[in-house]
């Protein structure tokens, strides 16, 4: 329970934690950020780590001179791409066995199924779009590996999505993160960055399930 409270506090007040870490440990902050982004995108059992909000705050830190903008973008882009590549390789290794796994503390089968449905409908675009969706971001490369997407094709979408996600959010944070209104409402903005993409995913999953059920009923009409 204490670990959950700490994780929630870190996510919602990432600006304060990150600024304190920068001031106390200097360049070590880059190693910490690389690890967080790599683990969130590369380890399928770690979908709860901060992503969007963290990148936004990194941009804000760059905007006031506490961090280096080109170094932050380059290093975290490398972490995001390598994380996805690792996750893809893990999914490809385990393959169809994943469909037999049950939900546990280490593997969220429901999140995997929702991401798989999204992937089935949108293919490679999922890898790009998922960068901006919590939970789906972690499962999308894993699902692509399970589905055995061509490695070169996956890498194209991986790099494209990584550039848009990392460079895009850090740049937005750089220009807007230190505006008085944004700083005063950062906690609400972080909640929005977490909840809105999540709601989009849930609505998409519900629609997909509803459509599948309707197709099933159409294919098996009631026999009198």
Protein Blocks (a to p, Z undefined) as FASTA:
>chain_A
ZZmmmmmmmmmmmmmmmmmmmmmnommmmmmmmmmmmmmmmmmklmmbcfklmmmmmmmm
mmnopacfklmmmmmmmmmmmmmmmmmmmmmmnmmmlmmpccdfkbcfklmmmmmmmmmm
nmmmlmmmmmmgghjlmmmmmmmmmnopafklmmmmmmmmmmmmmmmmmmmmmmmmmgfk
lmmmmmmmmmmmmmmmmmmmmmmmmmmmmmmmmmmmmmmccdZZ
